[in-house]
Amino acid sequence: MTLKQIVDAAKFWLGQVSEKPGVDPKDEQTERLCECANAAIEEIAAEYIPLVDTARAEAKYGKFPLSDLPRRAVAVRQVKKDGKAVAFRCLRTHCEVAENGKLDVEYVYAPRRAEWDDECEVAPSVAVKTVAFGALAEYCAIEGIPDLAEDFGDRFRRDMRAAARVRREVRVPRRMWL
């Protein structure tokens, strides 16, 4: 999903359907909705469904800088060397590890700020409508429309709980004949 799709959906829910698809990004309301959509994307990643990636980093002298990872790391979940877990301690700028050399690092990262035609970094289970609800909750709160802000906020939280719910395969135990 792109930021343009989120803003179009938000304008639809506000009742402002335009004749042609795609809104002019220079409009003041559109720019504010873009800011609110980016805030909703950050909230989704921070509160509901974290974005996780695995990258290779090289540790020297028992540490590696977090800036070596391809995305802005928020937290390190796991560090492995040759498939075996390595003890680590993560600080603000770097991670201290018990091993040196090439390591596989699984980490949670913050989404990058989306521009007009950019793909937004959200989990695949999150719909455009859901992000639009989050953006509209923020937008209506800024514009001083508390009733709509609360309504869109409730819709956003309900959709996010459904999207974040872990779907597990149901297994029925095997039955034995007596």
Secondary structure, DSSP 8 states (H G I E B T S, - for coil): -BHHHHHHHHHHHTT---SSSS--TTSHHHHHHHHHHHHHHHHIIIIIS-EEEEEEEEEBTTEEEGGGSSS-EEEEEEEEETTEE--EEE-SSEEEES--EEEEEEEEE------TTSB----TTS-HHHHHHHHHHHHHHHHT-HHHHHHHHHHHHHHHHHHHS-------------
